[in-house]
Amino acid sequence: MNVKKDKYIIIEIIPTTRSKYSGEIAQISALKLDGLTLKDRFDYRLEEEKILVPDILRIISYDKEKFEYKNSTSELLNEFIKWSDNLPVLI
């Protein structure tokens, strides 16, 4: 992959737990790029009342008005899948 020429997505995922077997995704932020040019943003969060870890709530307390909010991790992931256009994802 050539990040200066190809289309791809850079993603940040904030989980509610360290375990890969339990918990929810509190936030997904992603950038859709064409080479080094930003084409779109994806900024979604789990509804605050669904996040039971106070430290996570503090971490994601910025720019609340810039995010879309969903009721479950499944909804967050479904929105991301629709948005991603099957592009390669860099974590």
C-alpha positions as CSV (number, residue, x, y, z in Angstrom):
1,M,0.0,0.0,0.0
2,N,1.2,3.5,-0.9
3,V,-0.3,5.9,1.6
4,K,0.7,8.8,-0.6
5,K,-1.4,7.5,-3.5
6,D,-4.0,4.9,-2.4
7,K,-7.4,5.3,-0.8
8,Y,-7.6,4.0,2.8
9,I,-9.0,4.6,6.3
10,I,-7.2,5.4,9.5
11,I,-9.3,4.4,12.6
12,E,-9.2,4.9,16.3
13,I,-11.3,2.7,18.5
14,I,-11.9,3.4,22.2
15,P,-13.2,0.3,24.1
16,T,-15.0,0.3,27.5
17,T,-12.7,-2.6,28.7
18,R,-9.3,-4.1,28.1
19,S,-10.8,-7.5,27.4
20,K,-11.3,-8.4,23.8
21,Y,-14.1,-10.8,24.9
22,S,-16.4,-8.3,26.7
23,G,-17.4,-4.7,26.9
24,E,-18.5,-2.2,24.3
25,I,-17.0,0.2,21.8
26,A,-17.3,3.7,23.3
27,Q,-16.1,5.6,20.3
28,I,-15.0,5.1,16.7
29,S,-13.2,7.9,14.9
30,A,-11.9,7.5,11.4
31,L,-10.5,9.4,8.5
32,K,-11.1,8.5,4.9
33,L,-8.1,9.5,2.9
34,D,-7.1,9.5,-0.8
35,G,-3.4,9.6,-0.6
36,L,-2.7,12.3,1.9
37,T,-5.9,14.2,1.2
38,L,-8.8,14.0,3.8
39,K,-12.0,13.0,2.0
40,D,-14.4,12.3,5.0
41,R,-14.6,11.8,8.7
42,F,-16.4,9.3,10.8
43,D,-17.1,10.3,14.4
44,Y,-19.5,8.1,16.3
45,R,-20.0,7.3,20.0
46,L,-22.0,5.1,22.2
47,E,-24.7,6.9,24.1
48,E,-23.2,8.1,27.4
49,E,-25.7,6.2,29.6
50,K,-24.5,3.0,28.0
51,I,-20.9,3.6,29.1
52,L,-20.5,2.4,32.7
53,V,-16.8,3.2,33.2
54,P,-16.3,6.8,34.5
55,D,-12.7,7.0,33.2
56,I,-13.9,6.3,29.7
57,L,-16.6,9.0,30.0
58,R,-13.9,11.4,30.9
59,I,-11.6,10.4,28.0
60,I,-14.4,11.0,25.5
61,S,-15.9,14.1,27.0
62,Y,-14.6,16.5,24.3
63,D,-16.4,17.9,21.2
64,K,-19.7,16.2,22.1
65,E,-21.6,18.1,19.5
66,K,-19.4,16.8,16.7
67,F,-20.3,13.1,17.2
68,E,-23.2,11.0,16.2
69,Y,-24.5,8.8,19.0
70,K,-25.8,5.2,18.8
71,N,-27.4,2.8,21.4
72,S,-25.1,-0.2,20.8
73,T,-21.7,-1.4,19.6
74,S,-23.6,-3.2,16.8
75,E,-25.1,0.1,15.6
76,L,-21.7,1.8,15.6
77,L,-20.1,-1.0,13.6
78,N,-23.0,-1.2,11.1
79,E,-22.6,2.6,10.5
80,F,-18.8,2.2,10.1
81,I,-19.2,-0.7,7.6
82,K,-21.6,1.4,5.5
83,W,-19.3,4.4,5.6
84,S,-16.0,2.5,4.9
85,D,-16.7,1.6,1.3
86,N,-14.6,-1.6,1.8
87,L,-11.4,0.5,1.8
88,P,-8.3,-0.9,3.6
89,V,-8.3,0.1,7.3
90,L,-5.2,1.1,9.2
91,I,-5.3,1.0,13.0
